[in-house]
Amino acid sequence: MNILPRITTRSHNDNLVKIRQKLIRQEAKMGGKLFGPVPKGTQREFFCLDEKSFVWHETWNENGRQYSISTRYEVRPEGVFKTQNGGSYQGLTITEAVNLYNAVGIYRDKVAAAYSN
């Protein structure tokens, strides 16, 4: 019984997963700066999770308390939907859709520029 091909394949897949996670973290940092500097004490991320999903995540401190919000946008055949902090999905308003479209375009351009260097 030859176990080496299974180990090699699993090891290769694990490495690909780690590389993908690292790239997403780097892209999330770039995406968090799309709309200007991030205030001190705030963490902001925007990234493409997969070919149909984008995530906006922000954590900040206010009056000694930490707040966090995660918004996941999903592109579906019937439209674009969002969920915040794991709540139910709802459709985007026209303004939200335009803002997301613009953000995705800027994000795409910044990420492409970073990878072409």
N, CA, C and O atoms as a GROMACS GRO file, in nm:
protein
  468
    1MET      N    1   0.084  -0.118   0.000
    1MET     CA    2   0.000   0.000   0.000
    1MET      C    3   0.089   0.124   0.000
    1MET      O    4   0.178   0.138   0.083
    2ASN      N    5   0.063   0.213  -0.093
    2ASN     CA    6   0.144   0.333  -0.105
    2ASN      C    7   0.068   0.451  -0.044
    2ASN      O    8  -0.031   0.497  -0.101
    3ILE      N    9   0.112   0.498   0.069
    3ILE     CA   10   0.047   0.608   0.140
    3ILE      C   11   0.102   0.744   0.098
    3ILE      O   12   0.035   0.845   0.121
    4LEU      N   13   0.219   0.749   0.040
    4LEU     CA   14   0.285   0.875   0.004
    4LEU      C   15   0.198   0.965  -0.084
    4LEU      O   16   0.190   1.085  -0.055
    5PRO      N   17   0.132   0.916  -0.190
    5PRO     CA   18   0.050   1.008  -0.271
    5PRO      C   19  -0.059   1.077  -0.190
    5PRO      O   20  -0.088   1.195  -0.212
    6ARG      N   21  -0.121   1.005  -0.095
    6ARG     CA   22  -0.225   1.067  -0.013
    6ARG      C   23  -0.167   1.174   0.079
    6ARG      O   24  -0.228   1.280   0.096
    7ILE      N   25  -0.053   1.150   0.137
    7ILE     CA   26   0.011   1.248   0.224
    7ILE      C   27   0.054   1.370   0.144
    7ILE      O   28   0.032   1.483   0.186
    8THR      N   29   0.113   1.346   0.029
    8THR     CA   30   0.158   1.456  -0.056
    8THR      C   31   0.041   1.542  -0.100
    8THR      O   32   0.050   1.664  -0.097
    9THR      N   33  -0.069   1.480  -0.140
    9THR     CA   34  -0.186   1.555  -0.185
    9THR      C   35  -0.245   1.636  -0.070
    9THR      O   36  -0.279   1.753  -0.088
   10ARG      N   37  -0.257   1.574   0.047
   10ARG     CA   38  -0.313   1.645   0.162
   10ARG      C   39  -0.223   1.762   0.200
   10ARG      O   40  -0.271   1.872   0.228
   11SER      N   41  -0.093   1.739   0.202
   11SER     CA   42   0.002   1.844   0.236
   11SER      C   43  -0.006   1.958   0.135
   11SER      O   44  -0.004   2.075   0.173
   12HIS      N   45  -0.016   1.924   0.008
   12HIS     CA   46  -0.029   2.025  -0.098
   12HIS      C   47  -0.157   2.105  -0.080
   12HIS      O   48  -0.155   2.228  -0.089
   13ASN      N   49  -0.268   2.038  -0.053
   13ASN     CA   50  -0.396   2.106  -0.031
   13ASN      C   51  -0.391   2.196   0.092
   13ASN      O   52  -0.443   2.308   0.089
   14ASP      N   53  -0.328   2.148   0.200
   14ASP     CA   54  -0.313   2.230   0.320
   14ASP      C   55  -0.234   2.356   0.289
   14ASP      O   56  -0.269   2.464   0.337
   15ASN      N   57  -0.129   2.344   0.210
   15ASN     CA   58  -0.048   2.460   0.173
   15ASN      C   59  -0.129   2.558   0.090
   15ASN      O   60  -0.117   2.680   0.108
   16LEU      N   61  -0.210   2.508  -0.002
   16LEU     CA   62  -0.294   2.596  -0.084
   16LEU      C   63  -0.395   2.670   0.002
   16LEU      O   64  -0.420   2.789  -0.021
   17VAL      N   65  -0.452   2.603   0.100
   17VAL     CA   66  -0.548   2.667   0.191
   17VAL      C   67  -0.478   2.778   0.270
   17VAL      O   68  -0.533   2.886   0.285
   18LYS      N   69  -0.358   2.751   0.320
   18LYS     CA   70  -0.283   2.851   0.397
   18LYS      C   71  -0.248   2.972   0.310
   18LYS      O   72  -0.257   3.086   0.356
   19ILE      N   73  -0.208   2.947   0.187
   19ILE     CA   74  -0.175   3.056   0.095
   19ILE      C   75  -0.299   3.140   0.067
   19ILE      O   76  -0.293   3.263   0.069
   20ARG      N   77  -0.411   3.075   0.041
   20ARG     CA   78  -0.537   3.146   0.014
   20ARG      C   79  -0.577   3.232   0.134
   20ARG      O   80  -0.617   3.347   0.117
   21GLN      N   81  -0.567   3.178   0.255
   21GLN     CA   82  -0.602   3.252   0.376
   21GLN      C   83  -0.510   3.374   0.393
   21GLN      O   84  -0.556   3.482   0.432
   22LYS      N   85  -0.383   3.358   0.364
   22LYS     CA   86  -0.288   3.469   0.376
   22LYS      C   87  -0.322   3.579   0.275
   22LYS      O   88  -0.318   3.698   0.308
   23LEU      N   89  -0.355   3.539   0.153
   23LEU     CA   90  -0.392   3.637   0.051
   23LEU      C   91  -0.520   3.712   0.090
   23LEU      O   92  -0.528   3.833   0.072
   24ILE      N   93  -0.618   3.641   0.144
   24ILE     CA   94  -0.741   3.706   0.187
   24ILE      C   95  -0.712   3.807   0.297
   24ILE      O   96  -0.767   3.917   0.296
   25ARG      N   97  -0.626   3.771   0.394
   25ARG     CA   98  -0.591   3.865   0.501
   25ARG      C   99  -0.524   3.991   0.445
   25ARG      O  100  -0.554   4.102   0.488
   26GLN      N  101  -0.433   3.972   0.348
   26GLN     CA  102  -0.366   4.088   0.287
   26GLN      C  103  -0.466   4.174   0.211
   26GLN      O  104  -0.463   4.297   0.220
   27GLU      N  105  -0.554   4.110   0.136
   27GLU     CA  106  -0.654   4.184   0.060
   27GLU      C  107  -0.752   4.255   0.153
   27GLU      O  108  -0.796   4.366   0.123
   28ALA      N  109  -0.785   4.192   0.266
   28ALA     CA  110  -0.877   4.252   0.362
   28ALA      C  111  -0.819   4.382   0.418
   28ALA      O  112  -0.892   4.480   0.436
   29LYS      N  113  -0.689   4.383   0.444
   29LYS     CA  114  -0.624   4.505   0.493
   29LYS      C  115  -0.628   4.614   0.388
   29LYS      O  116  -0.659   4.730   0.418
   30MET      N  117  -0.597   4.578   0.263
   30MET     CA  118  -0.604   4.676   0.154
   30MET      C  119  -0.746   4.729   0.141
   30MET      O  120  -0.768   4.850   0.130
   31GLY      N  121  -0.841   4.639   0.143
   31GLY     CA  122  -0.981   4.677   0.127
   31GLY      C  123  -1.031   4.766   0.239
   31GLY      O  124  -1.118   4.850   0.218
   32GLY      N  125  -0.976   4.747   0.358
   32GLY     CA  126  -1.017   4.830   0.472
   32GLY      C  127  -0.978   4.975   0.459
   32GLY      O  128  -1.031   5.061   0.528
   33LYS      N  129  -0.883   5.004   0.370
   33LYS     CA  130  -0.835   5.141   0.350
   33LYS      C  131  -0.896   5.205   0.226
   33LYS      O  132  -0.852   5.313   0.184
   34LEU      N  133  -0.995   5.142   0.166
   34LEU     CA  134  -1.053   5.195   0.042
   34LEU      C  135  -1.108   5.335   0.057
   34LEU      O  136  -1.103   5.415  -0.037
   35PHE      N  137  -1.161   5.365   0.174
   35PHE     CA  138  -1.232   5.492   0.190
   35PHE      C  139  -1.158   5.587   0.284
   35PHE      O  140  -1.218   5.669   0.353
   36GLY      N  141  -1.026   5.574   0.283
   36GLY     CA  142  -0.943   5.665   0.361
   36GLY      C  143  -0.878   5.596   0.479
   36GLY      O  144  -0.893   5.476   0.499
   37PRO      N  145  -0.805   5.676   0.557
   37PRO     CA  146  -0.732   5.619   0.670
   37PRO      C  147  -0.827   5.558   0.773
   37PRO      O  148  -0.939   5.605   0.793
   38VAL      N  149  -0.780   5.454   0.837
   38VAL     CA  150  -0.857   5.387   0.941
   38VAL      C  151  -0.822   5.454   1.073
   38VAL      O  152  -0.705   5.462   1.109
   39PRO      N  153  -0.923   5.504   1.146
   39PRO     CA  154  -0.894   5.572   1.273
   39PRO      C  155  -0.824   5.481   1.373
   39PRO      O  156  -0.842   5.359   1.371
   40LYS      N  157  -0.745   5.541   1.459
   40LYS     CA  158  -0.675   5.466   1.563
   40LYS      C  159  -0.778   5.393   1.649
   40LYS      O  160  -0.883   5.448   1.684
   41GLY      N  161  -0.747   5.268   1.682
   41GLY     CA  162  -0.838   5.189   1.764
   41GLY      C  163  -0.949   5.122   1.684
   41GLY      O  164  -1.039   5.060   1.740
   42THR      N  165  -0.943   5.136   1.551
   42THR     CA  166  -1.043   5.077   1.462
   42THR      C  167  -0.976   4.976   1.370
   42THR      O  168  -0.866   5.000   1.320
   43GLN      N  169  -1.042   4.867   1.351
   43GLN     CA  170  -0.995   4.769   1.252
   43GLN      C  171  -1.104   4.760   1.147
   43GLN      O  172  -1.222   4.742   1.178
   44ARG      N  173  -1.064   4.772   1.022
   44ARG     CA  174  -1.160   4.772   0.912
   44ARG      C  175  -1.107   4.681   0.803
   44ARG      O  176  -0.989   4.688   0.766
   45GLU      N  177  -1.195   4.594   0.751
   45GLU     CA  178  -1.157   4.502   0.644
   45GLU      C  179  -1.268   4.494   0.540
   45GLU      O  180  -1.387   4.502   0.572
   46PHE      N  181  -1.226   4.480   0.417
   46PHE     CA  182  -1.320   4.454   0.307
   46PHE      C  183  -1.249   4.360   0.213
   46PHE      O  184  -1.137   4.386   0.170
   47PHE      N  185  -1.315   4.248   0.181
   47PHE     CA  186  -1.248   4.150   0.097
   47PHE      C  187  -1.347   4.060   0.025
   47PHE      O  188  -1.464   4.050   0.061
   48CYS      N  189  -1.295   3.998  -0.079
   48CYS     CA  190  -1.370   3.902  -0.158
   48CYS      C  191  -1.348   3.764  -0.095
   48CYS      O  192  -1.235   3.714  -0.091
   49LEU      N  193  -1.455   3.705  -0.046
   49LEU     CA  194  -1.445   3.574   0.017
   49LEU      C  195  -1.442   3.462  -0.086
   49LEU      O  196  -1.364   3.368  -0.074
   50ASP      N  197  -1.526   3.474  -0.187
   50ASP     CA  198  -1.528   3.380  -0.299
   50ASP      C  199  -1.589   3.453  -0.418
   50ASP      O  200  -1.613   3.574  -0.411
   51GLU      N  201  -1.613   3.384  -0.526
   51GLU     CA  202  -1.655   3.454  -0.648
   51GLU      C  203  -1.791   3.523  -0.638
   51GLU      O  204  -1.826   3.602  -0.725
   52LYS      N  205  -1.869   3.495  -0.533
   52LYS     CA  206  -2.001   3.557  -0.520
   52LYS      C  207  -2.023   3.625  -0.386
   52LYS      O  208  -2.136   3.666  -0.356
   53SER      N  209  -1.918   3.638  -0.304
   53SER     CA  210  -1.935   3.692  -0.169
   53SER      C  211  -1.826   3.794  -0.136
   53SER      O  212  -1.708   3.773  -0.163
   54PHE      N  213  -1.870   3.904  -0.074
   54PHE     CA  214  -1.780   4.005  -0.022
   54PHE      C  215  -1.813   4.027   0.125
   54PHE      O  216  -1.927   4.011   0.167
   55VAL      N  217  -1.711   4.065   0.202
   55VAL     CA  218  -1.730   4.086   0.346
   55VAL      C  219  -1.673   4.223   0.384
   55VAL      O  220  -1.563   4.259   0.343
   56TRP      N  221  -1.751   4.297   0.463
   56TRP     CA  222  -1.707   4.421   0.526
   56TRP      C  223  -1.710   4.395   0.675
   56TRP      O  224  -1.814   4.357   0.729
   57HIS      N  225  -1.597   4.414   0.742
   57HIS     CA  226  -1.590   4.393   0.886
   57HIS      C  227  -1.524   4.514   0.950
   57HIS      O  228  -1.422   4.563   0.903
   58GLU      N  229  -1.584   4.561   1.058
   58GLU     CA  230  -1.527   4.675   1.129
   58GLU      C  231  -1.541   4.654   1.279
   58GLU      O  232  -1.646   4.612   1.327
   59THR      N  233  -1.434   4.684   1.351
   59THR     CA  234  -1.432   4.678   1.497
   59THR      C  235  -1.378   4.811   1.546
   59THR      O  236  -1.279   4.862   1.494
   60TRP      N  237  -1.444   4.868   1.648
   60TRP     CA  238  -1.400   4.997   1.701
   60TRP      C  239  -1.431   5.004   1.850
   60TRP      O  240  -1.512   4.927   1.902
   61ASN      N  241  -1.365   5.098   1.916
   61ASN     CA  242  -1.386   5.122   2.059
   61ASN      C  243  -1.459   5.254   2.076
   61ASN      O  244  -1.429   5.353   2.009
   62GLU      N  245  -1.555   5.253   2.167
   62GLU     CA  246  -1.631   5.374   2.194
   62GLU      C  247  -1.672   5.372   2.341
   62GLU      O  248  -1.734   5.276   2.387
   63ASN      N  249  -1.638   5.477   2.413
   63ASN     CA  250  -1.671   5.487   2.555
   63ASN      C  251  -1.627   5.364   2.634
   63ASN      O  252  -1.699   5.315   2.720
   64GLY      N  253  -1.507   5.315   2.603
   64GLY     CA  254  -1.452   5.201   2.675
   64GLY      C  255  -1.510   5.066   2.637
   64GLY      O  256  -1.474   4.965   2.698
   65ARG      N  257  -1.597   5.062   2.539
   65ARG     CA  258  -1.656   4.935   2.494
   65ARG      C  259  -1.611   4.907   2.352
   65ARG      O  260  -1.587   4.998   2.273
   66GLN      N  261  -1.601   4.778   2.319
   66GLN     CA  262  -1.564   4.739   2.184
   66GLN      C  263  -1.690   4.697   2.108
   66GLN      O  264  -1.773   4.622   2.158
   67TYR      N  265  -1.701   4.749   1.987
   67TYR     CA  266  -1.814   4.717   1.899
   67TYR      C  267  -1.761   4.651   1.772
   67TYR      O  268  -1.646   4.673   1.732
   68SER      N  269  -1.845   4.572   1.711
   68SER     CA  270  -1.804   4.501   1.590
   68SER      C  271  -1.926   4.479   1.502
   68SER      O  272  -2.036   4.451   1.550
   69ILE      N  273  -1.905   4.493   1.373
   69ILE     CA  274  -2.012   4.463   1.277
   69ILE      C  275  -1.950   4.393   1.156
   69ILE      O  276  -1.846   4.436   1.105
   70SER      N  277  -2.014   4.288   1.113
   70SER     CA  278  -1.972   4.215   0.992
   70SER      C  279  -2.089   4.212   0.897
   70SER      O  280  -2.200   4.172   0.933
   71THR      N  281  -2.064   4.255   0.775
   71THR     CA  282  -2.166   4.252   0.671
   71THR      C  283  -2.116   4.164   0.559
   71THR      O  284  -2.007   4.186   0.504
   72ARG      N  285  -2.195   4.066   0.525
   72ARG     CA  286  -2.160   3.977   0.415
   72ARG      C  287  -2.257   4.004   0.302
   72ARG      O  288  -2.379   4.004   0.320
   73TYR      N  289  -2.201   4.029   0.183
   73TYR     CA  290  -2.280   4.054   0.063
   73TYR      C  291  -2.272   3.932  -0.027
   73TYR      O  292  -2.163   3.880  -0.052
   74GLU      N  293  -2.385   3.885  -0.074
   74GLU     CA  294  -2.388   3.770  -0.164
   74GLU      C  295  -2.458   3.808  -0.293
   74GLU      O  296  -2.567   3.864  -0.294
   75VAL      N  297  -2.392   3.775  -0.404
   75VAL     CA  298  -2.448   3.798  -0.536
   75VAL      C  299  -2.521   3.671  -0.576
   75VAL      O  300  -2.462   3.563  -0.586
   76ARG      N  301  -2.650   3.684  -0.600
   76ARG     CA  302  -2.734   3.571  -0.640
   76ARG      C  303  -2.802   3.604  -0.773
   76ARG      O  304  -2.806   3.720  -0.813
   77PRO      N  305  -2.854   3.504  -0.840
   77PRO     CA  306  -2.922   3.532  -0.968
   77PRO      C  307  -3.036   3.632  -0.954
   77PRO      O  308  -3.064   3.708  -1.047
   78GLU      N  309  -3.102   3.633  -0.840
   78GLU     CA  310  -3.216   3.722  -0.821
   78GLU      C  311  -3.180   3.857  -0.760
   78GLU      O  312  -3.268   3.939  -0.735
   79GLY      N  313  -3.050   3.881  -0.735
   79GLY     CA  314  -3.008   4.010  -0.682
   79GLY      C  315  -2.893   3.997  -0.585
   79GLY      O  316  -2.836   3.889  -0.566
   80VAL      N  317  -2.859   4.110  -0.522
   80VAL     CA  318  -2.753   4.113  -0.422
   80VAL      C  319  -2.818   4.126  -0.285
   80VAL      O  320  -2.906   4.210  -0.264
   81PHE      N  321  -2.773   4.043  -0.192
   81PHE     CA  322  -2.830   4.039  -0.058
   81PHE      C  323  -2.720   4.056   0.045
   81PHE      O  324  -2.603   4.029   0.018
   82LYS      N  325  -2.760   4.102   0.164
   82LYS     CA  326  -2.663   4.120   0.271
   82LYS      C  327  -2.718   4.061   0.401
   82LYS      O  328  -2.839   4.051   0.421
   83THR      N  329  -2.625   4.023   0.486
   83THR     CA  330  -2.657   3.983   0.621
   83THR      C  331  -2.559   4.053   0.713
   83THR      O  332  -2.441   4.065   0.681
   84GLN      N  333  -2.608   4.100   0.825
   84GLN     CA  334  -2.520   4.166   0.921
   84GLN      C  335  -2.517   4.085   1.050
   84GLN      O  336  -2.620   4.051   1.106
   85ASN      N  337  -2.395   4.056   1.094
   85ASN     CA  338  -2.372   3.979   1.216
   85ASN      C  339  -2.454   3.850   1.221
   85ASN      O  340  -2.504   3.811   1.326
   86GLY      N  341  -2.465   3.785   1.106
   86GLY     CA  342  -2.532   3.656   1.100
   86GLY      C  343  -2.684   3.661   1.100
   86GLY      O  344  -2.749   3.558   1.114
   87GLY      N  345  -2.740   3.778   1.084
   87GLY     CA  346  -2.885   3.792   1.081
   87GLY      C  347  -2.943   3.743   0.949
   87GLY      O  348  -2.873   3.684   0.867
   88SER      N  349  -3.071   3.769   0.929
   88SER     CA  350  -3.136   3.724   0.806
   88SER      C  351  -3.089   3.809   0.687
   88SER      O  352  -3.049   3.924   0.702
   89TYR      N  353  -3.096   3.748   0.570
   89TYR     CA  354  -3.055   3.817   0.447
   89TYR      C  355  -3.165   3.911   0.403
   89TYR      O  356  -3.284   3.883   0.416
   90GLN      N  357  -3.121   4.025   0.349
   90GLN     CA  358  -3.215   4.122   0.293
   90GLN      C  359  -3.154   4.184   0.168
   90GLN      O  360  -3.031   4.192   0.155
   91GLY      N  361  -3.240   4.228   0.078
   91GLY     CA  362  -3.192   4.291  -0.044
   91GLY      C  363  -3.130   4.426  -0.016
   91GLY      O  364  -3.159   4.489   0.086
   92LEU      N  365  -3.046   4.471  -0.107
   92LEU     CA  366  -2.983   4.602  -0.092
   92LEU      C  367  -3.073   4.711  -0.148
   92LEU      O  368  -3.151   4.689  -0.240
   93THR      N  369  -3.061   4.829  -0.088
   93THR     CA  370  -3.126   4.945  -0.147
   93THR      C  371  -3.045   4.985  -0.271
   93THR      O  372  -2.933   4.937  -0.290
   94ILE      N  373  -3.100   5.070  -0.353
   94ILE     CA  374  -3.028   5.117  -0.471
   94ILE      C  375  -2.897   5.184  -0.429
   94ILE      O  376  -2.792   5.160  -0.490
   95THR      N  377  -2.902   5.267  -0.327
   95THR     CA  378  -2.781   5.337  -0.279
   95THR      C  379  -2.677   5.237  -0.233
   95THR      O  380  -2.559   5.250  -0.266
   96GLU      N  381  -2.718   5.136  -0.155
   96GLU     CA  382  -2.624   5.034  -0.109
   96GLU      C  383  -2.564   4.957  -0.227
   96GLU      O  384  -2.444   4.928  -0.228
   97ALA      N  385  -2.647   4.925  -0.325
   97ALA     CA  386  -2.598   4.851  -0.441
   97ALA      C  387  -2.495   4.932  -0.518
   97ALA      O  388  -2.393   4.878  -0.561
   98VAL      N  389  -2.520   5.060  -0.536
   98VAL     CA  390  -2.426   5.147  -0.607
   98VAL      C  391  -2.296   5.158  -0.527
   98VAL      O  392  -2.188   5.149  -0.585
   99ASN      N  393  -2.306   5.177  -0.395
   99ASN     CA  394  -2.186   5.186  -0.311
   99ASN      C  395  -2.105   5.058  -0.316
   99ASN      O  396  -1.982   5.062  -0.324
  100LEU      N  397  -2.172   4.943  -0.309
  100LEU     CA  398  -2.102   4.815  -0.315
  100LEU      C  399  -2.035   4.798  -0.452
  100LEU      O  400  -1.920   4.756  -0.460
  101TYR      N  401  -2.106   4.830  -0.556
  101TYR     CA  402  -2.050   4.821  -0.692
  101TYR      C  403  -1.922   4.905  -0.703
  101TYR      O  404  -1.821   4.858  -0.755
  102ASN      N  405  -1.928   5.028  -0.652
  102ASN     CA  406  -1.811   5.116  -0.657
  102ASN      C  407  -1.696   5.061  -0.571
  102ASN      O  408  -1.580   5.064  -0.613
  103ALA      N  409  -1.729   5.012  -0.452
  103ALA     CA  410  -1.627   4.956  -0.362
  103ALA      C  411  -1.559   4.835  -0.426
  103ALA      O  412  -1.437   4.821  -0.419
  104VAL      N  413  -1.638   4.748  -0.488
  104VAL     CA  414  -1.582   4.629  -0.552
  104VAL      C  415  -1.488   4.669  -0.667
  104VAL      O  416  -1.383   4.607  -0.685
  105GLY      N  417  -1.525   4.770  -0.743
  105GLY     CA  418  -1.440   4.817  -0.852
  105GLY      C  419  -1.307   4.871  -0.801
  105GLY      O  420  -1.201   4.839  -0.856
  106ILE      N  421  -1.312   4.953  -0.697
  106ILE     CA  422  -1.190   5.008  -0.640
  106ILE      C  423  -1.104   4.896  -0.580
  106ILE      O  424  -0.983   4.892  -0.600
  107TYR      N  425  -1.169   4.806  -0.509
  107TYR     CA  426  -1.100   4.691  -0.448
  107TYR      C  427  -1.030   4.608  -0.555
  107TYR      O  428  -0.913   4.573  -0.541
  108ARG      N  429  -1.103   4.576  -0.661
  108ARG     CA  430  -1.047   4.496  -0.771
  108ARG      C  431  -0.923   4.564  -0.829
  108ARG      O  432  -0.822   4.498  -0.852
  109ASP      N  433  -0.931   4.694  -0.853
  109ASP     CA  434  -0.818   4.768  -0.911
  109ASP      C  435  -0.698   4.768  -0.817
  109ASP      O  436  -0.585   4.749  -0.862
  110LYS      N  437  -0.720   4.790  -0.688
  110LYS     CA  438  -0.609   4.793  -0.591
  110LYS      C  439  -0.543   4.656  -0.577
  110LYS      O  440  -0.421   4.646  -0.573
  111VAL      N  441  -0.625   4.552  -0.570
  111VAL     CA  442  -0.570   4.417  -0.557
  111VAL      C  443  -0.493   4.380  -0.684
  111VAL      O  444  -0.384   4.324  -0.675
  112ALA      N  445  -0.548   4.410  -0.800
  112ALA     CA  446  -0.480   4.379  -0.926
  112ALA      C  447  -0.347   4.453  -0.934
  112ALA      O  448  -0.247   4.396  -0.977
  113ALA      N  449  -0.346   4.579  -0.892
  113ALA     CA  450  -0.221   4.657  -0.895
  113ALA      C  451  -0.118   4.597  -0.799
  113ALA      O  452   0.001   4.591  -0.832
  114ALA      N  453  -0.163   4.553  -0.682
  114ALA     CA  454  -0.070   4.494  -0.584
  114ALA      C  455  -0.008   4.366  -0.637
  114ALA      O  456   0.110   4.340  -0.613
  115TYR      N  457  -0.085   4.286  -0.708
  115TYR     CA  458  -0.034   4.160  -0.759
  115TYR      C  459   0.050   4.175  -0.886
  115TYR      O  460   0.126   4.086  -0.921
  116SER      N  461   0.034   4.288  -0.954
  116SER     CA  462   0.110   4.305  -1.078
  116SER      C  463   0.250   4.360  -1.051
  116SER      O  464   0.334   4.364  -1.142
  117ASN      N  465   0.276   4.402  -0.929
  117ASN     CA  466   0.410   4.456  -0.896
  117ASN      C  467   0.507   4.348  -0.864
  117ASN      O  468   0.623   4.376  -0.834
   0.00000   0.00000   0.00000
